[in-house]
């Protein structure tokens, strides 16, 4: 029974298997069929063309220019952890100060003052400034720890995002 | 000639990690051919190609500490190059699966056709015509052809780089070559292009 012509897929698979001449000879049909031989030749030429370097070129100083960009980037100082912590603490203090300044804390400070201070009336001159401070803070003190927690959470998220960003492409 | 030990990827990377910029320069020289193949094949805008190649190596440097040698260095770099090119194309709103030669395209749009003018045939050599036809294929086809034939990567490596199943890579490669063959046969005189030694 005569074999059908080789399909494009079969010819490509044949060429992908290192294109040995022995294997070619083994295929009786390919050896005797002019149409398949011509198709094989087309693909052989195509493979040769595909393996040719298309001649894309980068400038000769490419590596140097990349390295110079690298040193430019490195020249920008990254914040050290201690500076980062100092900035976070400053941020918290500023947030607390702003909160104290704008929010009426009087009712809460009155309650705290009554609970914490009556038994310490012995040294009133020492405690008087604290009493006065609490009296001045006429508002809800509960917002203060919330603001501090929010700032700490933002700082932690920032660190996590920074780490993930720099490691996501590692295989 | 004896190959210098410093060109070994592991040693080179160790030196780069230690802050040796000369080692990074050598590293770039070693892998720039691969990066160029991918970027130049995927990106048509000539003005942006060099910048993208630079971005690839800057990204490689940035992520070098995280590289754990679980894949070949070339596969890892090619993956970074491929991802950056995809990001660039998405930003520029380039259709990733756009074939630049639709079936309906008229023959007048080409300088050739079955009756290729002699002068045209003389002007351009066959290899450059093949490159032109490759450039008209879909980006994924162009990339696979380049990685397989030019950079001699395996199906598994290409699958890893392009984040595709191995079977899909095989099928795309077959389709790309078949399409290329058909287009070349369709547009240029058969004898001229196929009997010549490319």
HADDOCK unambig.tbl for C-alpha pairs under 7 A between the chains (distance, minus, plus):
assign (segid A and resid 8 and name CA) (segid B and resid 178 and name CA) 6.94 0.50 0.50
assign (segid A and resid 9 and name CA) (segid B and resid 174 and name CA) 6.72 0.50 0.50
assign (segid A and resid 42 and name CA) (segid B and resid 194 and name CA) 5.77 0.50 0.50
assign (segid A and resid 45 and name CA) (segid B and resid 194 and name CA) 6.72 0.50 0.50
assign (segid A and resid 45 and name CA) (segid B and resid 198 and name CA) 6.38 0.50 0.50
assign (segid A and resid 48 and name CA) (segid B and resid 198 and name CA) 6.71 0.50 0.50
assign (segid A and resid 49 and name CA) (segid B and resid 127 and name CA) 6.21 0.50 0.50
assign (segid A and resid 49 and name CA) (segid B and resid 198 and name CA) 5.86 0.50 0.50
assign (segid A and resid 50 and name CA) (segid B and resid 149 and name CA) 5.95 0.50 0.50
assign (segid A and resid 50 and name CA) (segid B and resid 150 and name CA) 6.86 0.50 0.50
assign (segid A and resid 51 and name CA) (segid B and resid 149 and name CA) 5.11 0.50 0.50
assign (segid A and resid 51 and name CA) (segid B and resid 150 and name CA) 5.03 0.50 0.50
assign (segid A and resid 53 and name CA) (segid B and resid 150 and name CA) 6.80 0.50 0.50
assign (segid A and resid 56 and name CA) (segid B and resid 36 and name CA) 6.65 0.50 0.50
assign (segid A and resid 56 and name CA) (segid B and resid 40 and name CA) 6.93 0.50 0.50
assign (segid A and resid 58 and name CA) (segid B and resid 50 and name CA) 7.00 0.50 0.50
assign (segid A and resid 63 and name CA) (segid B and resid 25 and name CA) 5.23 0.50 0.50
assign (segid A and resid 63 and name CA) (segid B and resid 28 and name CA) 5.77 0.50 0.50
assign (segid A and resid 63 and name CA) (segid B and resid 29 and name CA) 6.48 0.50 0.50
assign (segid A and resid 64 and name CA) (segid B and resid 25 and name CA) 6.53 0.50 0.50
assign (segid A and resid 66 and name CA) (segid B and resid 54 and name CA) 5.91 0.50 0.50
assign (segid A and resid 67 and name CA) (segid B and resid 21 and name CA) 6.75 0.50 0.50
assign (segid A and resid 67 and name CA) (segid B and resid 25 and name CA) 6.74 0.50 0.50
assign (segid A and resid 166 and name CA) (segid B and resid 62 and name CA) 6.97 0.50 0.50
assign (segid A and resid 166 and name CA) (segid B and resid 63 and name CA) 6.30 0.50 0.50
assign (segid A and resid 167 and name CA) (segid B and resid 63 and name CA) 6.23 0.50 0.50
assign (segid A and resid 167 and name CA) (segid B and resid 66 and name CA) 5.80 0.50 0.50
assign (segid A and resid 169 and name CA) (segid B and resid 63 and name CA) 6.49 0.50 0.50
assign (segid A and resid 170 and name CA) (segid B and resid 63 and name CA) 6.24 0.50 0.50
assign (segid A and resid 170 and name CA) (segid B and resid 66 and name CA) 4.97 0.50 0.50
assign (segid A and resid 170 and name CA) (segid B and resid 67 and name CA) 4.88 0.50 0.50
assign (segid A and resid 171 and name CA) (segid B and resid 67 and name CA) 6.05 0.50 0.50
assign (segid A and resid 171 and name CA) (segid B and resid 68 and name CA) 6.80 0.50 0.50
assign (segid A and resid 171 and name CA) (segid B and resid 70 and name CA) 6.47 0.50 0.50
assign (segid A and resid 171 and name CA) (segid B and resid 71 and name CA) 6.99 0.50 0.50
assign (segid A and resid 171 and name CA) (segid B and resid 76 and name CA) 6.94 0.50 0.50
